Amino acid sequence: MRNFRIFTCLILLACLSGFASAQTISGEVLDKATGQPVSAANIIAGGTTYGTSTDATGKFSLDVRGAKTIVVSAVGYTTRTIGITNEPN
């Protein structure tokens, strides 16, 4: 029974450490030529299955969970991979 409790505690700690390392980024996707927002662009945390889409004003927020890059794609645009830094813009 004691081993089961220790194992359960270890699992709980592992789950909690995953939540603690979550990092949320937000931004805006704009057309480079016109400066207009790009709605319905897809943003995916590199190497994960976590993603979101921009709203009608081109804005998004995404939990990147330790990813080093985001991948931005939209119909009619070139897909870009952008590095994530810890510095605010």
Secondary structure, 3 states (H helix, E strand, C coil): CHHHHHHHHHHHHHHHHHHHCCCEEEEECECCCCCCECCCCEEEECCCCCEEECCCCCEEEEECCCCCEEEEECCCCCCEEEECCCCCC
